[in-house]
Amino acid sequence: MTYDQIAYTHLTIIIPAFLIGTILIVMKKGSPLHKALGRAYLLLMLATGGITLLMSAKVGATFLGHFGFIHLISLYTLYLVPAAYFAARRGNITSHKMHMIGLYVGGLLIAGAFAFMPGRMLHGFLFQ
């Protein structure tokens, strides 16, 4: 796959993840719908965390000619998805909630903000 194909696949995954994550934040917790949407959200975030590791860093310093600081968010996402899931399964709702907030803020909001920086593809789409 080319970089552009990977990037478009990532966007196809992350847009519904953002929408579902936003719905999950505002909806009543613990309902069957919450659980179903939560599973879908975690699967989407797991997929996007994995696919972003295939995308080479285009801005800033790189490691091995591929990985950049942005990939730390990918690793953070890949850690938080199972941590949040297993916390919920154990009934540790406080831990689950904190992991989910971290996943939404770090994996979506902060990473999303970086995506709009100069030199990044989304910045080019919107501002050039």
N, C-alpha and C positions, 0 to 999 in steps of 0.2 A: 504494500500500500504506500502511496505517496503521502507526503506530509499533509497536503490539502485534503486528501481522502480521510486521513486519520482525524484531522481537525473538524471536518464536517460530521464525521461519525460522533466525535466528542460532543459537538453542539446538539446533535440529534438526541443524545442521551442526557445531556445536562439541562436542557430546557424543560423537559417534563420533570426531571428531578427537582429543579428549582420550584416549579409550580406545585408539585406534590408536597415538597418540604414546607412551603409557605402555608399550604392548607393544613398540614399537620400541626404547625405552630399554633394556629388559631382555633382548631377544632377541639371538641371534647375528647379528652384522653381516655383510653381504655376500652372504647367501643369496638365492636367487630370491624367497623369501617376503618377506624384508626389503625388497628392491627394489620388489616389488609393493605392499606395505603403505606403503612410503615414498612412492610416487607418489600413492596414494590420500590419504595424510596431507597431502602438499603441495597437492593439489587442494582438499581440504577447508579447509586453512588459507588458501589463496588466496581461496576463496569467502567465508570468514568475514571476512577482512581487507577485502574489497570491500563486503560487506553492512553491516559496522559503520560504514562511512563514510556510509551512508544513515540511520543512527540518530542523532537529534539528542541532544546532551549534555543530561542532565537534572539534573546536579549540578555545581556550580562555575561558574567563568567560561566564557563562550562567545565564539567568534569568528564573526562574520557571523550571529549568532543561531542557530547550528547546531553548530559544531565546538567541542569541549572538549579538555582535556589528554588524555583517554582516547583520542582519535583519533590521537595520536602513536604509540600502540601499534599501531593499524591500519596506519599508514604503515610502521612498523618491520616488521610482518608482511609487508606487500606488498614490501618490500625483501628480506627474508630468504628468502622462498620461492624466487625465481629464483636468488639468490646461492647457496643451499644446493644447488639442483639442478645448476647449472653447475659448482660446485666438485666435486661427485661425478662429473659427466661428464668433467671434466678430469683426474680421478684425484687431486685434492687432498683427500684424506680428512680431514686435520687441519682444513682450512678448513670442509669440509662438516660435520664433527662439531661445530665451534664454532658454526656458523650454526644447526644443528639444536637444539643446547642452548639457544641464544638464543631461537629460535622457541618452544620448549616452555616455557622459564621465563618469557620476556616475553609471548609471545602467549597462553599458556594459564594459567600459574600467577599471574603478576602481574595480568594483565587479569581473570582469574577472581576474584582477591581483591578487586579494585575492584568487581566485579559484586555482591558481598555487602555493600557499604557502605550505611549508611542513606540512604534516598532513591532507591535503585536498585530495579529490578523484582524481582530475585531476593531481595533483603533483605525486601521486602514479602511475597513468597510464603512465606518460611521463618519470619519472626519476627513477623508481624503477624496 
